[in-house]
């Protein structure tokens, strides 16, 4: 059997105590009792809202091979007959197993952070590296104090490339995570005013992101955005951390992985990238200049780790935007269709501008409209009114004449837009849903974007529930 972990190796790594008759090994690791697969280990992590120990019996019923539980909760689990590994703290034990996974691995490890584009770049790396070897990468946005050790612990022994996303809301959050990951390559996609309410300045955000350099292994690499205003600071910081191999990407003439030209469409785009003096045409299956910028970083990493570049470039042709990050839906309405661009996962000033540009490049049909459906950007602190007001400029420059808003902070944008723009504002997301469902029309293109906490995913869900997919074989008239 090809075990992810033998139980003896788990016990050794976690300093655990066996309880009951343990299986020889496990095939995977789960922290959600609902999604566990037979043969996997269930780690009963105590979170902020729920305690995994309360779902131990459900995990067992769903086929858990063993449970990892805390010593303090063991008496309450005495009636369960499933084998267990008992530890002092389950999350700490998961971290120890993650460290053991990193120590045994011979994979080339890449860590990705940045204010915007982390998950997209991580998924691009998964795609472009796959033709050159087995890739293990973070699921969804598993990039925090439990997501990183979980991803490490799940890394199979025969992994060739390991790709890890690293996030933060405050200083000193990336540092412990990257020291677990120990990457050969550290990527910072860009520095932008995300979580600005937790920082005094963009420079502080850059400083927090630069913590990623502290975990890079000797002889490792850093990949930085040459077009970003913080490039020189990050370059100096990487050097101060002892990183000798520093690479850059962007349009800048001195970028190592340079965007020579870009041609964007509403469904896909084409990028010409210059690497080592050679220019390559890259077809990308998703639209948006920001997506092409992420592709520069991903292809640069592929070059650094020695991947097959022709295969890596070809892999981007079938790229699709992720859910909540630009995925498009063509939906039926009346005798025609309309398009929804799902950007509902998160938002900050930089990603808002990118999404508005994406909407501007999208063509309505017939008498259809371009409609920006926008919700509050959270964690902006004292800067909130200004960053929301400042969205008026990009909207007007893009020629967006219909703006539907929800949230208290979006009042600032409403008041900044001229009468020539048709503006609808509702206090809550739920109040905007009815307007969206009842006002969308044939030919429209809607771009839906807000911070995750505003819940604009509910708008997407309501649209998909009410309007069926439009098949390409259907006629519009």
N, C-alpha and C positions, 0 to 999 in steps of 0.2 A: 504494500500500500504506500502511495506517495503522500506521506503526512506533511502538513504544514509544520507541525511541531509534534515531537514525541512528548508524552506526558512527563517523562523523566527530565527532559530538557526544560520543560516549563517549570517544573518544581524547582530545579536548580537555579534557573534564571530569576525566578520571582521569590526565592527563599520561602516557598510555600510548604504547607503540610497536607499530605494526601489524606483523604477521608473517604472511606468506602473502597470498592474495587474499581480502580481506574482503567480505562481503555489504554491500548498501546499508544495511541496518538489521536490528534484531531485534524480535521480537514479545513477548518476555518475558524474565525473569531467573530462573534456578534455581541453587540451591546443593546440590541432591540429584540425583545422576546418574540415580537410579531414576525420578524423577518429571518429568524434563525433557520438554518437548514440542518437536516439530520447529519450528525457527525461533527458538528461545530461545538466550540466551547462558548458558553455564555458568561460574560463578565458582568457581574451585578454592580455596576457603577452607581454611586449615589450622586445625583446631580442637584442642581438648584431647585428643581421642581418635583422630580420623581426619584425614587430609590429603586434601583434595579432588583434589589432583594425582594421587593414586593411582587415581582413578576417572575420569580424563580420557577414556580410551579407551571406557569404558562410556557416558559422556555423548555422545561422538561417535557411537557406535553407535545411541543412542536419538534422534538427530536434532538434536543441538546445531548451531546455525548458526555459532557461534564459541566459543572458550574465552578466559577471562581468567585468565592464569597469572602466576606470579612469575618474575622474571628468573633467580633462583637455580635454579629447577627446570626451566628451559627445556631445558638439554642432555639431561635424562632423557626429554623429550617429543619429541625430534627425529624419531622414527619416525612421529609422527602427522602427517597431511596436512591436518587441519582448520585453518581460519584462526584466528589468535589475536591477542589484544591483550596485550602483555607489560607488566607493571607491577612496581614494587619489592615491594609488599605487597598481596595481593589484598583483604584486609579493609579496609585503608586506602583502596584504590581504590574499593571499594564505598561507603565513607563519602563520598568525594568525589563520586561519582555521585549519592548521596542528597542532598547539599547542592545539586548542580546541579538536581535535580528540584524541590527546594523553591524555589530561586531563580527558576525559570521558571514556577512554578505561580501561578495566580490563584484557587485554591480557598480556601475558608474552612477553616482547620485547627483541629482539636480534639484536645487531648491529655488522656488519662485515666490517673490513677494512684489509689492507695488500697490499704489493707491487705486489703480484701475487695471483690469486685464489679467489678473492673476489666474483665475479659473480658465479663461479662454486660452491663455498661453500654455497652461498646464495640459489642457486637452489637446492643443496643437502638438505639443511635445509627445504626448501619448501616441498620436497619429503618425508623426513624421519619423519617430524612432522605431516604430513597430516592425518595419521591413528589415531592420538591422539586428533585431534581437528581442527577447521577451521583456516587455515593459510592465512595471508595476507602478501605478499612480494613485494619488488620492481620489477617493470617491467624492463626488459633488464638491462642496467647499469645506472638506474636513481639514481645517487649517489652524485649529486652536489647541488648547492645553490637553484636550482628549483626542481630537482628530488626528494630530500628528503622531502620538505614540500608537494609536490604533492602526494607522496606516503603516507605520514601521513594523509593528508586530504581525501584520498580515502579509509582509513581504516574503514571498517564497525564496527558498535557498538558491534556485536556479535563475533568479532575476538577472537580466543583463543591464537594464536601465531602470533606475528608481527615480520617480518624479514626485516631488512633494511641494504642496502649496503651503505658504506660511503667512498668516494674517495677524493683525494687531489692531487694537483700539487705543492703547496706551503705551508709553515707554516701558521697556524691560519685559515685553511679552515675547518678542521674537528671539531674544538672546537665549533663553533656556531651550527653546524648541530647535533652533539651528544647531545648538551644541549636541543635541540628540541625533539630528540628521547627519551632521558632518558631511556636507556636500562637497563634491569635486567642482561643481559649477553653481554659482549663486547668481540669480537673475533678478534685477529690479526693473519692472516694466516701465514705471514712471512714478513721479512724485506729484501729487495733486492735493487740493484741499478737501480730503476725506477725513472724517472724524475731527474736523477743525475745532469743534467745541472742547476737545480734550487736549488741545495743544495751543501754544501761544502764537505759533507762526508756521509757515511752510518749512522753514529751516528745522524746526523741532520735529516735524513729520519726517523729513529726510534723515535726521539723526536717528530716529527710532527705526526706520527702514534699514539704515546702514548697519544695524546690529547683526544683520544676516552675514556680514563679512567675518564676524568673529568665530563662526563655526566652520569656515572653509578649511579643508585639509591642506597641509603643506603641498605646494606645487599646484594648487587649485586655481580656478578661474573666476572672474567676475564679468558679467555682461550687463552693460548700462545703456540707458537711453541718451544718446548724444544730443538730441534735440531738446531735452529737458533743461530748465534753468538751473537745476541742482546738480548737473553732471559734474562740474569741476569739484564741487564739495564731495560728492560720492567717490569720485576718482581718487582724491587725496585721502579720504577715509579708508578706502580699500587698500591703498598703498601702506597706510599706517598700520593696518591689520596684517601686513606681510604678504598680501596677495601680489604676485609679480606679473600675472597674466591677466590684464584688464582689456576687455574688448568692448566695442560700442556698436550700436545700431541706430539707424534713423536716416533722415535726409541730409544731414550735415556732410559736407565734403570730406571730412576726415573720419567719418564713420567706417568701421571695419566691415559691417554688414549694411550696405547703403541702399536706400530706396532711390533707384535711378529714375523711375517713372511709375505712375499709378493711374489706372483707368478703372473707375468705379461704375458699376451698374446697380440696378435695384434688386437683383437676385444673386449676383456674383461679382467678382472683380478680378483684375489682372495686375500683378505686381512685377516690376523688373528689378531684381536685386543684384547688386554687384558684390561679389565675394572673391578675394584673392585676385582681383583684376579681371575676373570674368563676370559677364552679365547673364543672368538666367531669367527666362520668362516663367512666371509662376501664376497658374490659374488657381483662384481660391473660390471654393464653392459657396462662400457667404459674402454678403456685401459689407461695405464700410471701410473707410480709410483706417480707422482704429484697429480693425481686424487685420488689415495688411501690416500695420506697425507691429502687432503681436506676432505675425508670421515672420517678420524680420528677426525678432528675438529667437523664435523657435528654430528657424533655419540656421541662425548663428550658433546656437547650442549644438545642433546636429553636426555642424562642421567641426566644432571643438571636440566632440566626443568620438569623432571618426565614423559617423553613420554614413550610409550610402546616400549621397546627396541627390542623385537622380530619382531614387525611390522616395526620398523625403519630399522633394518638390512635387512629385506626382501625387503623393498622398493628400496634399492640400486641395486637390481638385474636387474631392468628394466631401470636404468639410461642410458641416451644417451648423448653423448657430444653435447654441444651447438654449434650453428652456429658460425663459426669463432674461436671456442675454441676446436678444435680437432674432429669436425664432419667429418665422412668418407663418401665418395661417390665412389661407384663402377660403372664405366662408360664403355660403349661399344666402342670398336675400332677394326676395321677389323673383324677378326673371333674370337676375344677374348675380354679382358677387361683390364683396369688399375684402380688403386686406387688413390684417392686424399684425403689427410688429410688437412682439412681446419682449419688452425691456423691463419687466416688472420686478426683477430680482433685487435690484438695489440702485442707488443714485447718489451722485455727488456732483459738484459743478462741472467737472471735466467730463464725466460720463454722460451728463445731461446734454452738453454741447455736442458730443459725438452722436448721441441718439437723435438730436434735432437735425444734424447734418444728414443722418441716415434717412430721416423722414423727407428732408428736402430733395434727396436724390431719388425718391420713390415716386413713380408716376401714377396718379389716379386715372381712372378710365371714364370716358364720357364726361358727365357733369360732376364727377366725384371731387371730394375735397381732401386736402391734407389736414389732418386733425391731430394736434398734440394733446394727449390726455396725461396730465402731469399731477403728481402728488408731492407732498413735502419731502425735502431732503433733511434728514435728521442728523443730529450730532454736529450741528454747525455753530452752536453756542452763540456768542455775541455777534458773529458774522452772519447769522441766519438771514436777517432782513436784507442785507446787501447782496448775498449770493442768490437769493430768490429774485430780487429786483433785477439783478444783472442778466437774468435769462431773457429779458425782453429784447436785448440787442440781438442775440443769435436767432431768436424767433422771427424778428422783423427782417433781419438780413436774409433769412431763408425763405421769406415770403409766406410764412405760415399765417393764415388768416382766420383759423378756427382753433381755439384753445379751450379745453375743458379741464377744470382744476378741482382739486379737493385738498382740504387741510388748512389749518390756521396759517401756516407759514406762507402758503401760496397766495394769501391775500395781498402780500407785497407785490407779487408779480401781476396780479389782476389790476392793481392800481397803477402799475407802470406801463400797461399796454394802452395804446391809443384807441379811439373809438372805431377806427377802421378795422380793428380786429374783433371778431365775434368771440366774446369770453363768457363762459359759464363757470360759476364757482359754487361748490357745495362744501359745507363744513366737514362732512365725514365721507369716507369712501363709499359706504353703503348707500348714501344719498345720491352719489354720482352714478351708481350702477344703473338705476332706472333710466336716467337721462341718456346714458350711452346706449342702452338696449333699444330705447324708443327713438333715438335720433340718428343713428347710423343709417346710411343710405347706399344705394348701388353706386359702385365706383370709388367709394371712399377708401382712404388709407389712414388707419389709426395707429399712432405710436403711443404705447402705454408705458409710463415709467414713473417710479417713485422709490423712496427708500423702502426696504423690506417691511419695516414696522408699520407702514401706512396700509399695507395689505392690498395693493393693487393687483395681486395675483387673483383676487376675487373677481375683479373686472374681467380678466382673461377667462376665468372659469365660467362666468356667466355668459360671455359671448360664445364660448365653445359649446355650452349647454343649449343655448337657444338656437344658434345658427349652425346647420350641418356643413361639413366640408364641401367645397365646390370641386367637383371632378373636372379634370381638364377636358373630358369628352362632352361636358355640358355646353350648350350654346347660350350665349348671353345676348339678349335683345331687349 
